[in-house]
Amino acid sequence: MADLINLRRARKAKDRAEKEKAADANRVLHGTPKAVRKLSEAQKNKAEQRLAGHRLENKDEDNRSVGESQSDQK
């Protein structure tokens, strides 16, 4: 014979697990202090600016087609 399961307990356990999963997501989303978020954002911006400063081509040159020269664009 199969084991008996209390459906009320199973339902409550399932609800608790779902709430814990949502709480974990909220902890990640809202758990970082403002100073840490600003620091990571500043580091990301600095890295992007440094990378942009080391590029050899301008953005305008990337957008033109293969056969065009600079004099054709003006």
WOBELWO-V681710 format. One record per residue. N is the residue number from 1. OMEGA is omega in radians with two decimals (999 if undefined). Layout:
N/OMEGA, N/OMEGA
This chain:
1/-3.09, 2/3.09, 3/3.10, 4/-3.13, 5/3.05, 6/-3.04, 7/3.12, 8/3.13, 9/3.14, 10/3.13, 11/3.14, 12/3.10, 13/3.12, 14/3.11, 15/3.12, 16/3.14, 17/3.13, 18/3.12, 19/3.11, 20/3.10, 21/3.11, 22/3.12, 23/3.10, 24/3.13, 25/3.13, 26/3.10, 27/3.12, 28/-3.07, 29/-3.02, 30/-2.99, 31/-3.10, 32/3.12, 33/-3.09, 34/-3.13, 35/-3.14, 36/3.11, 37/3.14, 38/3.13, 39/-3.13, 40/3.09, 41/3.12, 42/3.11, 43/3.12, 44/3.13, 45/3.13, 46/3.12, 47/3.12, 48/3.13, 49/3.13, 50/3.12, 51/3.13, 52/3.13, 53/-3.13, 54/3.12, 55/-3.13, 56/-3.11, 57/3.01, 58/3.11, 59/-3.14, 60/-3.13, 61/-3.14, 62/-3.02, 63/-3.10, 64/-3.11, 65/-3.01, 66/-3.05, 67/-3.07, 68/2.99, 69/-3.12, 70/-3.13, 71/3.12, 72/-3.09, 73/-3.07, 74/999
